[in-house]
Structures are given as C-alpha cells and as structure tokens.
Amino acid sequence: MSLLEVRDLKVTYPGGAAAVRGVDLSLAPGEKLGVAGESGCGKSTLALALLRLLPPGARVGGEVLLDGEDVLTMKWGRVRAVRWAGASIVFQGAMHSLNAVHRIGDQIAEPILLHRRATPAGARKRAGELLEQVGLPAARASAYPHELSGGQRQRVMIAMALACDPRLIVADEPTTALDVMIQAQILRLIEGLVGEQDVGLIMISHDLAVLADTCDRLAVMYAGRVVEEGPARQVYDDARHPYGRALAEAFPTIGDPASRFAPRGLPGDPPDPAAVPSGCAFHPRCPVALDLCAAQDQPLREAGARRRAACVHVGSDGTGTPGDGTAAEGEAPTEDAAPAREGAADDGGASAERGASAEGEGPAGGRDASMEDDGVRSSAP
C-alpha cells in the first residue's frame, strides 16, 4: 500500500480562486517526489492541504490518504496526533517559521514532549542528537533563531521535522534564499536522511534541475493541476508537455555559450486562479496549441513508461511528444529535447501565506480549512 494517496484534491480560497484543481498523486515509503512549477501554480497550497494547514475560509475537497486514512475527514484530535508524528513539514523561510523568542533546543523538544511524552531531560537530549544529525553542534540548542545563519536555521527546521520520526516529510522550497554551496549541503542532507530512515519525501521547488538531481519522480504543476508526471530525470531531459519543456529550457544548455546569456523562456504569465482560461489552461501561452485546446481540457494521458502528460499532442499510444505532430493537423515538428542543462533558476517568489487557523470543521462535501492549526508559526501544534 502507498504511504500517501492524493485523489482529486481541490482547494478554493475565498473569492473563488481555485488554487488546486483536481490533483492526483501517490508516494511510496522511501520515495522522493518533486513538485515543480511557477509561482502561483498551487504548489504551496498543495503542501499545506496535505496536513490541513490552510487559512480559514479555504474550501477543500477530494481525499488525502495517509497510510489509508483520509486526513481531510479526521477528527481534530486525530489531526493533531498525525502532525509531526505521522507527517511533518519544512516550511519555506525558516526565520518566519521559528519562534524568535524561544531557544532552538526548546522548539525542537516541544513536539517530542507532546507526541512522545518524553521527560524534559529526555527531550533536551533528543534535541541535541537531532542537531548533530543535521550537522550542527548540540551546544547550538541554547541559541536563538537570530543567532544562526540561514543555512543553520534551515537545518533546525529539518531537525524539527524529524523529531517524532514521521513517515512523510513535506519540504516546501527548503533551499530558497540560500547560496548554492549551502543549498547543495541541505539537499544532500535531506536526501541522506530520507534514505537512512525510509521516509517518503515531497519536495517543492521552482528549480527543475534541483528536483531532477534529488528526486525519483517529478510532477509539474500549472494553474492548480498536474500537467506532467514521470521519472524525474526523464521529465527534465525530455518533457512531453510544452510547459514542462519550457521550464527545462529556461536553464542554459551545457556547451552552448549563446544559451548561457540568452536562455529560452516562456512569454506571458500564469493565469489568475480566479479566472482560469477555458479548455487547457496553458493554451494562451502554448507555442503548439490547436484550436481544440481552447475548448477542451486535456486529461493526463500515458506518455511512455510510468509517464503521463496532459497534452493533445501526446498520442493515445503514449508515444507522442509536444510538437511532434502525433495529434496535430499540419503542425510543424519542434526540435528535439535539449541536452543536459546546468545552472539554477532564481528561486524568487514567496510561498502562499501561512494563515492562522481556528478550531472546528467545515460541512461535509466541502471542507472548511478554518479548523487549521493555530500554532503554524510555533515549533509544534
């Protein structure tokens, strides 16, 4: 049985903004899944929805099965028990997630005291062990968040996520705003810990190169939906959806000096979640769009071994690629997939605001996120 099954997940914010529109994902124990896309495509909303951490007023539908149990229908007490112990999250921006007036060790020890019912001395000892596990001296437990560097604070967040031995870790852009050397250290740290402890990992990032190097599978999101999914390296090197290809081509091509100074990008902006275009949401920006793309939304189709893509150019036999003419009428073929790329994209853009939460549950059939944790910005629920 899969560790995590997300089925037809939908999230709509007050005002009608459809941030997530029918996402299906699965994750096995020990597997690493990357989620990529531009700012505003619904990545962070997806991450928060998995643990019911959305702000009040958000409407959630679908299923989020963690070890076969639907997180979205759990009683409030059960949700609090699952967080940290069953699944934990590493938020983007550690300085905003850590409590500035409490010492690091106390914040790591808090979920251990709550969920493991350890003694204060035992929790402090475990906090020191976790700090050493992520490459920090145990003595740093007495430090305040502002006394640590950005990379050290991110390591603290990872230590906190591991405090109660969860089976699932969701990392929401854990390397944002870090320099490339620290970014590489954090990525190797996460990768090593996942391998050692056999936990499932969902990593969210703008950077396809990072995800292709770190994760086993990659899901590309656009306008609240997954438009391509498959083995990470294959999706990065040979995307079957035009959007996935455009994201990969934003990186310079190794051996091509011209592309280093003029990488190919994608014109236009992602659509407003409150006014998603009809048909395929990507068709206004798509270089190989057909007339029917404006009228018919495209479901995920088989696009090769363990690959899916939501594009009309992907043939029913799963062999089509964007612009190769499998489903086009007289469309000119596009060039082959670009070779390996280097560099890292700017991780600019903030994740969705982590709203405060209130207790209670919404009506059946359309769950209200107002039950969300009122301690999102503290070290434990």
MARTI-582229 format. One record per residue (C-alpha): residue in one letter; x, y, z. Coordinates in Angstrom, 3 decimals. Layout:
BEGIN
@residu: A; px: X; py: Y; pz: Z
...
***
This chain:
BEGIN
@residu: M; px: 0.000; py: 0.000; pz: 0.000
@residu: S; px: 1.183; py: 3.511; pz: -0.801
@residu: L; px: 2.266; py: 5.779; pz: 2.007
@residu: L; px: 0.320; py: 8.710; pz: 0.541
@residu: E; px: -2.526; py: 8.815; pz: -1.981
@residu: V; px: -3.918; py: 12.167; pz: -3.107
@residu: R; px: -7.149; py: 11.795; pz: -5.061
@residu: D; px: -8.896; py: 14.617; pz: -6.906
@residu: L; px: -7.699; py: 17.232; pz: -4.398
@residu: K; px: -9.317; py: 20.652; pz: -4.848
@residu: V; px: -8.663; py: 23.857; pz: -2.888
@residu: T; px: -10.606; py: 27.072; pz: -3.425
@residu: Y; px: -9.849; py: 30.254; pz: -1.497
@residu: P; px: -12.461; py: 32.863; pz: -0.522
@residu: G; px: -13.340; py: 34.894; pz: -3.592
@residu: G; px: -13.304; py: 31.897; pz: -5.913
@residu: A; px: -9.562; py: 31.455; pz: -6.518
@residu: A; px: -9.145; py: 27.785; pz: -7.470
@residu: A; px: -5.565; py: 27.200; pz: -6.303
@residu: V; px: -5.652; py: 23.406; pz: -6.691
@residu: R; px: -7.951; py: 21.813; pz: -9.277
@residu: G; px: -8.139; py: 18.049; pz: -9.084
@residu: V; px: -4.625; py: 16.798; pz: -8.247
@residu: D; px: -3.869; py: 13.060; pz: -8.103
@residu: L; px: -0.539; py: 11.913; pz: -6.655
@residu: S; px: 0.884; py: 8.854; pz: -4.939
@residu: L; px: 4.012; py: 8.276; pz: -2.871
@residu: A; px: 5.586; py: 5.058; pz: -1.621
@residu: P; px: 7.704; py: 4.711; pz: 1.543
@residu: G; px: 11.277; py: 5.784; pz: 0.844
@residu: E; px: 10.304; py: 7.525; pz: -2.408
@residu: K; px: 11.143; py: 11.150; pz: -3.251
@residu: L; px: 8.584; py: 13.117; pz: -5.280
@residu: G; px: 9.374; py: 16.567; pz: -6.637
@residu: V; px: 6.664; py: 19.142; pz: -7.381
@residu: A; px: 7.664; py: 21.946; pz: -9.756
@residu: G; px: 6.060; py: 24.971; pz: -11.367
@residu: E; px: 6.000; py: 28.751; pz: -11.487
@residu: S; px: 4.919; py: 30.892; pz: -8.548
@residu: G; px: 1.154; py: 30.800; pz: -8.236
@residu: C; px: 0.666; py: 27.331; pz: -9.723
@residu: G; px: -0.594; py: 25.856; pz: -6.422
@residu: K; px: 2.494; py: 24.041; pz: -5.087
@residu: S; px: 2.495; py: 25.514; pz: -1.572
@residu: T; px: -1.293; py: 25.275; pz: -1.321
@residu: L; px: -0.992; py: 21.587; pz: -2.144
@residu: A; px: 1.622; py: 21.138; pz: 0.593
@residu: L; px: -0.475; py: 22.905; pz: 3.234
@residu: A; px: -3.606; py: 20.984; pz: 2.250
@residu: L; px: -1.902; py: 17.649; pz: 2.913
@residu: L; px: -1.766; py: 18.457; pz: 6.649
@residu: R; px: -4.817; py: 20.748; pz: 6.828
@residu: L; px: -2.781; py: 23.874; pz: 7.432
@residu: L; px: -4.699; py: 26.164; pz: 5.090
@residu: P; px: -6.042; py: 29.539; pz: 6.256
@residu: P; px: -9.639; py: 29.926; pz: 7.408
@residu: G; px: -12.235; py: 30.024; pz: 4.648
@residu: A; px: -10.404; py: 27.777; pz: 2.197
@residu: R; px: -12.641; py: 25.042; pz: 0.804
@residu: V; px: -11.047; py: 21.610; pz: 0.378
@residu: G; px: -12.374; py: 18.595; pz: -1.495
@residu: G; px: -11.090; py: 15.180; pz: -2.511
@residu: E; px: -9.069; py: 12.712; pz: -0.455
@residu: V; px: -5.630; py: 12.732; pz: 1.175
@residu: L; px: -4.975; py: 9.154; pz: 2.296
@residu: L; px: -2.038; py: 8.791; pz: 4.691
@residu: D; px: -1.484; py: 5.090; pz: 5.367
@residu: G; px: -5.028; py: 4.559; pz: 4.113
@residu: E; px: -6.628; py: 7.119; pz: 6.476
@residu: D; px: -8.184; py: 10.254; pz: 4.998
@residu: V; px: -6.576; py: 13.312; pz: 6.602
@residu: L; px: -9.408; py: 15.549; pz: 5.383
@residu: T; px: -12.086; py: 13.648; pz: 7.352
@residu: M; px: -10.083; py: 13.065; pz: 10.543
@residu: K; px: -11.371; py: 14.425; pz: 13.831
@residu: W; px: -9.463; py: 17.439; pz: 15.067
@residu: G; px: -7.692; py: 15.496; pz: 17.820
@residu: R; px: -6.564; py: 12.861; pz: 15.320
@residu: V; px: -5.154; py: 15.536; pz: 13.013
@residu: R; px: -3.046; py: 16.958; pz: 15.835
@residu: A; px: -1.751; py: 13.464; pz: 16.595
@residu: V; px: -0.802; py: 12.843; pz: 12.954
@residu: R; px: 1.119; py: 16.109; pz: 12.551
@residu: W; px: 4.802; py: 15.745; pz: 13.415
@residu: A; px: 4.398; py: 12.084; pz: 14.400
@residu: G; px: 2.894; py: 10.795; pz: 11.125
@residu: A; px: 3.785; py: 13.604; pz: 8.733
@residu: S; px: 5.757; py: 16.825; pz: 9.138
@residu: I; px: 6.524; py: 19.864; pz: 7.022
@residu: V; px: 9.615; py: 22.009; pz: 6.444
@residu: F; px: 8.312; py: 25.485; pz: 5.671
@residu: Q; px: 9.855; py: 27.933; pz: 3.258
@residu: G; px: 11.578; py: 30.729; pz: 5.188
@residu: A; px: 12.848; py: 29.209; pz: 8.436
@residu: M; px: 13.175; py: 32.584; pz: 10.172
@residu: H; px: 9.431; py: 33.124; pz: 9.807
@residu: S; px: 8.598; py: 29.598; pz: 10.974
@residu: L; px: 10.751; py: 29.537; pz: 14.109
@residu: N; px: 9.663; py: 31.390; pz: 17.253
@residu: A; px: 12.082; py: 34.295; pz: 17.649
@residu: V; px: 11.820; py: 34.442; pz: 21.467
@residu: H; px: 12.425; py: 30.762; pz: 22.238
@residu: R; px: 15.696; py: 28.884; pz: 22.112
@residu: I; px: 16.289; py: 26.390; pz: 19.318
@residu: G; px: 16.515; py: 23.401; pz: 21.647
@residu: D; px: 13.195; py: 24.205; pz: 23.316
@residu: Q; px: 11.443; py: 24.428; pz: 19.950
@residu: I; px: 12.796; py: 21.073; pz: 18.804
@residu: A; px: 11.931; py: 19.497; pz: 22.169
@residu: E; px: 8.331; py: 20.745; pz: 22.181
@residu: P; px: 6.860; py: 18.213; pz: 19.691
@residu: I; px: 8.870; py: 15.452; pz: 21.406
@residu: L; px: 7.261; py: 16.350; pz: 24.741
@residu: L; px: 3.793; py: 16.472; pz: 23.193
@residu: H; px: 3.876; py: 13.425; pz: 20.941
@residu: R; px: 6.432; py: 11.142; pz: 22.570
@residu: R; px: 5.555; py: 12.067; pz: 26.168
@residu: A; px: 9.250; py: 12.218; pz: 26.993
@residu: T; px: 10.664; py: 13.761; pz: 30.149
@residu: P; px: 12.123; py: 17.284; pz: 29.821
@residu: A; px: 15.623; py: 15.880; pz: 30.214
@residu: G; px: 14.967; py: 13.204; pz: 27.610
@residu: A; px: 13.525; py: 15.739; pz: 25.170
@residu: R; px: 16.553; py: 18.021; pz: 25.559
@residu: K; px: 18.885; py: 15.087; pz: 24.958
@residu: R; px: 16.953; py: 14.088; pz: 21.840
@residu: A; px: 17.050; py: 17.699; pz: 20.576
@residu: G; px: 20.847; py: 17.698; pz: 20.860
@residu: E; px: 21.037; py: 14.395; pz: 18.979
@residu: L; px: 18.849; py: 15.764; pz: 16.184
@residu: L; px: 21.008; py: 18.871; pz: 15.851
@residu: E; px: 24.089; py: 16.699; pz: 15.475
@residu: Q; px: 22.240; py: 14.547; pz: 12.963
@residu: V; px: 21.715; py: 17.568; pz: 10.711
@residu: G; px: 25.285; py: 18.774; pz: 11.103
@residu: L; px: 25.031; py: 21.298; pz: 13.961
@residu: P; px: 26.729; py: 21.073; pz: 17.376
@residu: A; px: 24.400; py: 20.054; pz: 20.188
@residu: A; px: 25.511; py: 23.211; pz: 22.033
@residu: R; px: 23.582; py: 25.312; pz: 19.493
@residu: A; px: 20.399; py: 24.206; pz: 21.247
@residu: S; px: 20.806; py: 27.216; pz: 23.545
@residu: A; px: 20.891; py: 29.680; pz: 20.636
@residu: Y; px: 18.025; py: 31.880; pz: 19.446
@residu: P; px: 16.980; py: 31.813; pz: 15.764
@residu: H; px: 18.531; py: 35.222; pz: 15.004
@residu: E; px: 21.909; py: 33.916; pz: 16.181
@residu: L; px: 22.018; py: 31.332; pz: 13.385
@residu: S; px: 22.712; py: 31.716; pz: 9.680
@residu: G; px: 20.080; py: 30.963; pz: 7.052
@residu: G; px: 21.508; py: 27.522; pz: 6.354
@residu: Q; px: 21.697; py: 26.699; pz: 10.054
@residu: R; px: 18.080; py: 27.740; pz: 10.606
@residu: Q; px: 17.015; py: 25.520; pz: 7.721
@residu: R; px: 18.894; py: 22.633; pz: 9.342
@residu: V; px: 16.989; py: 23.332; pz: 12.555
@residu: M; px: 13.713; py: 23.095; pz: 10.630
@residu: I; px: 14.784; py: 19.729; pz: 9.228
@residu: A; px: 15.760; py: 18.526; pz: 12.707
@residu: M; px: 12.352; py: 19.605; pz: 13.987
@residu: A; px: 10.625; py: 17.767; pz: 11.129
@residu: L; px: 12.489; py: 14.586; pz: 12.097
@residu: A; px: 11.855; py: 14.968; pz: 15.841
@residu: C; px: 8.997; py: 12.459; pz: 16.088
@residu: D; px: 10.170; py: 10.025; pz: 13.374
@residu: P; px: 7.432; py: 10.804; pz: 10.827
@residu: R; px: 6.806; py: 8.571; pz: 7.833
@residu: L; px: 6.236; py: 11.544; pz: 5.479
@residu: I; px: 8.133; py: 14.828; pz: 5.154
@residu: V; px: 6.877; py: 17.707; pz: 3.005
@residu: A; px: 9.645; py: 20.204; pz: 2.176
@residu: D; px: 8.266; py: 23.466; pz: 0.772
@residu: E; px: 11.186; py: 25.075; pz: -1.083
@residu: P; px: 13.689; py: 24.251; pz: 1.681
@residu: T; px: 16.624; py: 25.869; pz: -0.146
@residu: T; px: 15.035; py: 29.191; pz: -1.098
@residu: A; px: 17.301; py: 32.208; pz: -0.465
@residu: L; px: 20.320; py: 30.010; pz: 0.353
@residu: D; px: 23.581; py: 30.302; pz: -1.566
@residu: V; px: 24.459; py: 27.428; pz: -3.883
@residu: M; px: 27.002; py: 25.833; pz: -1.529
@residu: I; px: 24.602; py: 25.716; pz: 1.432
@residu: Q; px: 21.806; py: 24.676; pz: -0.922
@residu: A; px: 23.834; py: 21.654; pz: -2.030
@residu: Q; px: 24.591; py: 20.724; pz: 1.598
@residu: I; px: 20.912; py: 20.934; pz: 2.597
@residu: L; px: 19.822; py: 18.857; pz: -0.398
@residu: R; px: 22.388; py: 16.145; pz: 0.308
@residu: L; px: 21.348; py: 16.181; pz: 3.965
@residu: I; px: 17.661; py: 15.699; pz: 3.125
@residu: E; px: 18.453; py: 13.024; pz: 0.569
@residu: G; px: 20.649; py: 11.115; pz: 3.041
@residu: L; px: 18.120; py: 11.279; pz: 5.883
@residu: V; px: 15.289; py: 10.063; pz: 3.646
@residu: G; px: 17.410; py: 7.136; pz: 2.500
@residu: E; px: 18.502; py: 6.185; pz: 6.008
@residu: Q; px: 15.088; py: 6.383; pz: 7.644
@residu: D; px: 12.959; py: 5.142; pz: 4.705
@residu: V; px: 10.522; py: 8.051; pz: 4.900
@residu: G; px: 8.575; py: 9.470; pz: 1.996
@residu: L; px: 9.568; py: 12.938; pz: 0.780
@residu: I; px: 7.637; py: 15.542; pz: -1.187
@residu: M; px: 9.958; py: 18.362; pz: -2.219
@residu: I; px: 8.578; py: 21.567; pz: -3.732
@residu: S; px: 10.775; py: 23.885; pz: -5.774
@residu: H; px: 10.926; py: 26.234; pz: -8.756
@residu: D; px: 14.188; py: 24.611; pz: -9.771
@residu: L; px: 13.753; py: 21.603; pz: -12.083
@residu: A; px: 17.491; py: 20.917; pz: -12.031
@residu: V; px: 17.456; py: 20.529; pz: -8.240
@residu: L; px: 14.433; py: 18.232; pz: -8.326
@residu: A; px: 15.818; py: 16.133; pz: -11.187
@residu: D; px: 19.027; py: 15.603; pz: -9.227
@residu: T; px: 17.351; py: 14.891; pz: -5.875
@residu: C; px: 14.017; py: 13.175; pz: -6.525
@residu: D; px: 12.893; py: 9.880; pz: -8.015
@residu: R; px: 9.767; py: 11.235; pz: -9.691
@residu: L; px: 8.685; py: 14.704; pz: -10.767
@residu: A; px: 5.225; py: 16.260; pz: -11.061
@residu: V; px: 4.908; py: 19.545; pz: -12.976
@residu: M; px: 2.007; py: 21.772; pz: -11.924
@residu: Y; px: 0.323; py: 24.552; pz: -13.891
@residu: A; px: -2.765; py: 26.538; pz: -12.855
@residu: G; px: -3.537; py: 24.181; pz: -9.986
@residu: R; px: -3.219; py: 20.929; pz: -11.923
@residu: V; px: -0.530; py: 18.340; pz: -12.591
@residu: V; px: 0.223; py: 18.562; pz: -16.315
@residu: E; px: 3.115; py: 16.086; pz: -16.423
@residu: E; px: 4.439; py: 13.334; pz: -14.190
@residu: G; px: 7.176; py: 10.744; pz: -14.545
@residu: P; px: 10.745; py: 9.773; pz: -13.637
@residu: A; px: 12.476; py: 13.000; pz: -12.626
@residu: R; px: 15.447; py: 12.842; pz: -14.972
@residu: Q; px: 13.278; py: 11.879; pz: -17.952
@residu: V; px: 10.837; py: 14.726; pz: -17.343
@residu: Y; px: 13.720; py: 17.192; pz: -17.068
@residu: D; px: 15.626; py: 15.972; pz: -20.140
@residu: D; px: 12.673; py: 15.129; pz: -22.390
@residu: A; px: 9.430; py: 16.740; pz: -21.205
@residu: R; px: 6.300; py: 15.602; pz: -23.049
@residu: H; px: 4.187; py: 18.630; pz: -22.125
@residu: P; px: 5.030; py: 22.035; pz: -23.662
@residu: Y; px: 5.034; py: 23.657; pz: -20.217
@residu: G; px: 7.447; py: 21.121; pz: -18.772
@residu: R; px: 9.686; py: 21.614; pz: -21.785
@residu: A; px: 9.579; py: 25.399; pz: -21.370
@residu: L; px: 10.564; py: 25.139; pz: -17.706
@residu: A; px: 13.517; py: 22.911; pz: -18.570
@residu: E; px: 14.632; py: 25.161; pz: -21.427
@residu: A; px: 14.845; py: 28.124; pz: -19.068
@residu: F; px: 18.186; py: 26.655; pz: -17.964
@residu: P; px: 21.312; py: 27.240; pz: -20.080
@residu: T; px: 22.484; py: 24.356; pz: -22.252
@residu: I; px: 25.882; py: 22.883; pz: -21.438
@residu: G; px: 28.308; py: 23.531; pz: -24.283
@residu: D; px: 26.218; py: 26.281; pz: -25.868
@residu: P; px: 27.733; py: 29.686; pz: -24.919
@residu: A; px: 24.900; py: 31.608; pz: -26.573
@residu: S; px: 22.260; py: 29.985; pz: -24.387
@residu: R; px: 24.134; py: 30.969; pz: -21.233
@residu: F; px: 23.387; py: 34.615; pz: -21.989
@residu: A; px: 20.014; py: 34.149; pz: -23.662
@residu: P; px: 18.196; py: 31.135; pz: -22.172
@residu: R; px: 14.810; py: 30.453; pz: -23.697
@residu: G; px: 11.891; py: 31.372; pz: -21.500
@residu: L; px: 8.119; py: 31.390; pz: -21.763
@residu: P; px: 6.132; py: 34.508; pz: -22.705
@residu: G; px: 3.179; py: 35.646; pz: -20.641
@residu: D; px: 2.195; py: 34.969; pz: -17.045
@residu: P; px: 0.381; py: 32.142; pz: -15.251
@residu: P; px: -3.399; py: 32.650; pz: -15.211
@residu: D; px: -5.294; py: 34.175; pz: -12.308
@residu: P; px: -6.635; py: 31.248; pz: -10.216
@residu: A; px: -9.955; py: 33.106; pz: -10.029
@residu: A; px: -10.198; py: 33.319; pz: -13.851
@residu: V; px: -8.632; py: 30.176; pz: -15.331
@residu: P; px: -8.946; py: 30.068; pz: -19.152
@residu: S; px: -11.371; py: 27.611; pz: -20.702
@residu: G; px: -10.081; py: 24.362; pz: -22.129
@residu: C; px: -6.419; py: 23.692; pz: -21.465
@residu: A; px: -5.293; py: 26.416; pz: -19.061
@residu: F; px: -1.891; py: 26.570; pz: -20.775
@residu: H; px: -3.184; py: 27.183; pz: -24.311
@residu: P; px: -2.797; py: 31.037; pz: -24.269
@residu: R; px: 0.964; py: 30.583; pz: -23.770
@residu: C; px: 1.452; py: 27.326; pz: -25.655
@residu: P; px: 3.563; py: 27.500; pz: -28.851
@residu: V; px: 1.941; py: 24.356; pz: -30.290
@residu: A; px: -1.700; py: 24.901; pz: -29.253
@residu: L; px: -4.513; py: 23.744; pz: -31.551
@residu: D; px: -7.991; py: 25.221; pz: -31.898
@residu: L; px: -9.499; py: 22.472; pz: -29.772
@residu: C; px: -7.131; py: 23.308; pz: -26.878
@residu: A; px: -9.175; py: 26.429; pz: -26.143
@residu: A; px: -12.369; py: 24.373; pz: -25.840
@residu: Q; px: -11.330; py: 21.010; pz: -24.405
@residu: D; px: -9.361; py: 20.455; pz: -21.210
@residu: Q; px: -6.803; py: 17.702; pz: -21.591
@residu: P; px: -6.632; py: 14.828; pz: -19.076
@residu: L; px: -3.391; py: 13.141; pz: -18.120
@residu: R; px: -2.556; py: 10.540; pz: -20.759
@residu: E; px: 0.014; py: 7.786; pz: -20.879
@residu: A; px: 3.185; py: 9.284; pz: -22.344
@residu: G; px: 5.620; py: 6.406; pz: -22.026
@residu: A; px: 6.732; py: 4.021; pz: -19.312
@residu: R; px: 5.488; py: 5.379; pz: -15.960
@residu: R; px: 4.894; py: 8.781; pz: -17.584
@residu: R; px: 1.778; py: 10.898; pz: -18.007
@residu: A; px: 1.162; py: 14.243; pz: -19.705
@residu: A; px: -1.968; py: 16.369; pz: -20.168
@residu: C; px: -1.389; py: 17.404; pz: -23.788
@residu: V; px: -3.307; py: 16.824; pz: -27.014
@residu: H; px: -0.002; py: 16.107; pz: -28.762
@residu: V; px: 0.534; py: 13.024; pz: -26.619
@residu: G; px: -0.937; py: 10.201; pz: -28.689
@residu: S; px: -3.232; py: 7.506; pz: -27.359
@residu: D; px: -0.348; py: 5.027; pz: -27.573
@residu: G; px: 1.679; py: 7.211; pz: -25.199
@residu: T; px: 4.444; py: 7.854; pz: -27.713
@residu: G; px: 3.738; py: 11.466; pz: -28.648
@residu: T; px: 5.803; py: 14.445; pz: -27.584
@residu: P; px: 4.907; py: 18.155; pz: -27.725
@residu: G; px: 5.004; py: 19.382; pz: -31.284
@residu: D; px: 5.871; py: 16.053; pz: -32.902
@residu: G; px: 2.628; py: 16.005; pz: -34.836
@residu: T; px: 1.036; py: 12.917; pz: -33.310
@residu: A; px: -2.219; py: 14.739; pz: -32.726
@residu: A; px: -1.656; py: 17.932; pz: -34.664
@residu: E; px: -3.134; py: 18.766; pz: -38.025
@residu: G; px: -0.305; py: 20.058; pz: -40.120
@residu: E; px: 1.699; py: 21.303; pz: -37.171
@residu: A; px: 5.407; py: 21.657; pz: -37.775
@residu: P; px: 7.565; py: 19.495; pz: -35.536
@residu: T; px: 9.638; py: 21.140; pz: -32.885
@residu: E; px: 13.266; py: 20.472; pz: -32.201
@residu: D; px: 14.392; py: 17.543; pz: -30.117
@residu: A; px: 14.620; py: 17.739; pz: -26.388
@residu: A; px: 17.511; py: 19.874; pz: -25.217
@residu: P; px: 20.575; py: 18.122; pz: -23.789
@residu: A; px: 21.585; py: 18.269; pz: -20.161
@residu: R; px: 21.392; py: 21.690; pz: -18.635
@residu: E; px: 23.225; py: 23.474; pz: -15.912
@residu: G; px: 22.617; py: 26.324; pz: -13.519
@residu: A; px: 19.789; py: 27.011; pz: -11.188
@residu: A; px: 16.766; py: 29.204; pz: -11.698
@residu: D; px: 16.048; py: 32.142; pz: -9.439
@residu: D; px: 14.018; py: 30.881; pz: -6.568
@residu: G; px: 12.261; py: 34.207; pz: -6.240
@residu: G; px: 8.676; py: 34.410; pz: -5.199
@residu: A; px: 7.173; py: 33.713; pz: -1.817
@residu: S; px: 5.058; py: 30.725; pz: -0.944
@residu: A; px: 1.428; py: 31.077; pz: -0.015
@residu: E; px: 0.931; py: 32.900; pz: 3.247
@residu: R; px: 0.576; py: 30.538; pz: 6.164
@residu: G; px: -2.602; py: 31.779; pz: 7.722
@residu: A; px: -3.529; py: 31.392; pz: 11.343
@residu: S; px: -6.171; py: 28.793; pz: 11.947
@residu: A; px: -9.189; py: 28.235; pz: 14.117
@residu: E; px: -10.730; py: 25.104; pz: 15.504
@residu: G; px: -13.777; py: 23.329; pz: 14.137
@residu: E; px: -14.548; py: 21.535; pz: 10.873
@residu: G; px: -16.488; py: 22.600; pz: 7.859
@residu: P; px: -19.575; py: 20.852; pz: 6.470
@residu: A; px: -19.283; py: 17.552; pz: 4.700
@residu: G; px: -18.822; py: 17.682; pz: 0.955
@residu: G; px: -16.777; py: 20.869; pz: 1.087
@residu: R; px: -14.382; py: 21.000; pz: 3.980
@residu: D; px: -13.619; py: 24.357; pz: 5.530
@residu: A; px: -9.982; py: 24.947; pz: 6.453
@residu: S; px: -10.928; py: 27.022; pz: 9.475
@residu: M; px: -10.066; py: 24.047; pz: 11.668
@residu: E; px: -6.395; py: 24.542; pz: 10.871
@residu: D; px: -3.684; py: 24.671; pz: 13.497
@residu: D; px: -3.410; py: 27.888; pz: 15.439
@residu: G; px: 0.273; py: 27.157; pz: 16.019
@residu: V; px: 1.568; py: 27.037; pz: 12.470
@residu: R; px: 4.267; py: 29.569; pz: 13.266
@residu: S; px: 5.301; py: 27.902; pz: 16.508
@residu: S; px: 7.519; py: 24.886; pz: 16.835
@residu: A; px: 4.734; py: 22.365; pz: 17.423
@residu: P; px: 0.926; py: 22.075; pz: 17.100
***
